[in-house]
């Protein structure tokens, strides 16, 4: 056997195990990244449409007085909590994203619901982070109200929705795991 053939043969198992490690890693991340990408794309597209089509602080009714698109700017957290916390929320979004990316591959192989939930949270966190970095505030536009009872929910966006639904799904996944145990 030639020296070149021996070197190629001796490297083959390492190459195969390296490829299988990459494939295994991708299997653990693909669903999370898919959910994050969908949430992020929906968030970016809807915010840019609102910014381009609806003047600031203007409302367009969608379903009577109950649902409207209301273009606002939010320097606080989700649902306008803690205004003027810009740098703090940038740091929080970066830390949350890092924790999700660290934790996701450690989930059990069949725990797809937790991966979707974490992906939604990741996409939402990145969506609002990009707004803060791009313009110093987050564009919000979804506004629910029930005027008959004086209910007026703070204006929010797709990223906020993805984070909240992701948290709810993560709680559901945890309860399902506990129930199966």
N, C-alpha and C positions, 0 to 999 in steps of 0.2 A: 504494500500500500504506500502510495506517495505521501510525502510530508503534508502537502496541501489537502489531500483527502482525509488524513488523520485530524488535521486542524478543523476542517469543516465538520467531520463526524463528531468530534469532541464538543463542538459548539452547538450542535443540533439540539440536544436536550435542553440546554439553557435557553435557546431561542424559543423552543416550544413552550417551556414553562413560563417564560417571559410573556409570550403571546397569550397564554391561557390566563395569566394573572391580569393582563390588560382587559381581556374579555370578561373575566369575573368581575373586575372593577366596574366596567361599563354596565354589566347586568345589574349591579347594585345601584347605579346612578341614573339609568335611562329614564325610568318612570318619573323620578323626582325632577330631572331636567326637562322632560316633556311638560309636566304640569307647571313648572316654573316658567318655561318659555311661553306657554299659552296664556298664563296670567299676565306676564310681562307685556307680551304683544298686544293683548286686548287693552291693557291699561294705557300703554303708550299711544295706540291708535285713537282710542276714545278721548284721551286728554288733548291730543293735537287737533282733533275735529272740533272739540269744544272751544279750544283757544282760537281757532281760525274762524269759527262760525257764530259763536255766541259772545256778544260784548260782555265785558266784565260786569258782574253784579246784575245781570239780566237773567230772567227766568223764561223758559218756554214750557208751557204745560204739555204733559205727555198723556196723563190719565186724569182728566178733570183737575180739581185742586189737590189731588192726592200725591201725584208723582210729577215732578218737573225736572228739567235740566236747568240748573242754576249755576252759572259760571262764577266760582269764587277762588280766592287764593288763601291757602292755609299755611301759616308758619309753624303751627303746632303739630301735635300727634294726630292719630286717627280721630275723626269726628270733631276736629278743632280743639281737642284737649291740649292744655299746656302751650298756649301761644308763645312765640318767640324763643323756642328751644332748638333752633336750627342746628347748631353744631352738635348739641347733645344727641339729637335724633339721627344725625349722620353717623355718629359713633355707634349708637344703638343698632342701626341698620347693618353696619359692617360687622359688628359682633354677632348679631343674630344670624346673619348669612354665614359667617365662619362656623358657628356652632352647628347649624343645619348641615353644612357640607361635611363637617367632622363626624357628626352623629349618624347621618344617613347610611353609610356602608355598614354600620354596626347593627342595623335592624335585622331581624330574622328574614331569611330569604323570601318567605311567602307573605310578608307584611306589606302588601301593596297599598293598603289604605293609608298607612302612616307615611309612605313615600309620596303619595299624592298630596296628603295634607301638608307635609313639610315643603313640597314643591310649590304649592300655592302660597305658603307663607314666604318662601324665598322669592318667588316672582313678585309678590306684593311689596316686600321690603325693598327689593331692587328698583321697582317702579317708582316708589316714592323717593328713594335715595337719588335716583337719576334726576328727578324734578328738583330736589333740593340743591344738587350740585349744579344743575343747568341754570336755575333761575332764582334760587334762594327761598323758594316756597313750593308747595304742592298744589296742583290744580285739582279742585274738587268740583263736582257737578251733579251728583245724584241727590235729589232732595225729596224726602217723604214727609207728608203732612196729613193730618186728619183734622181739618179746621173745626169740625163739629164738636170735638172734645178738647181743642187747644193743643193737640199733639204736633210738635214740629221737631223732627229728628235732624241733627246737625248734617250739613251737606258733606258728602263723602265721594269716593271714587272706586274704580275697579280694584285698585291695589288694596285699599282698605277692606273691601269685600272679600278679596282673596285671603287676606290675613285672618279675618274673622271666621270665614268658612273653614279655612285650614285648621284653626284652633279647635273648632267644633268637631271636625273630622278626626283630629288627633285624640281628642277626648273620647269620641266614639270608638276609635281603634283600641284605645287603652281599656275601655270598658269591655269590649268584645274579647280582648286577650284575657282579662281577668275572669270573665264569664266562662271561657273555655278551660281555664286552669282548674 
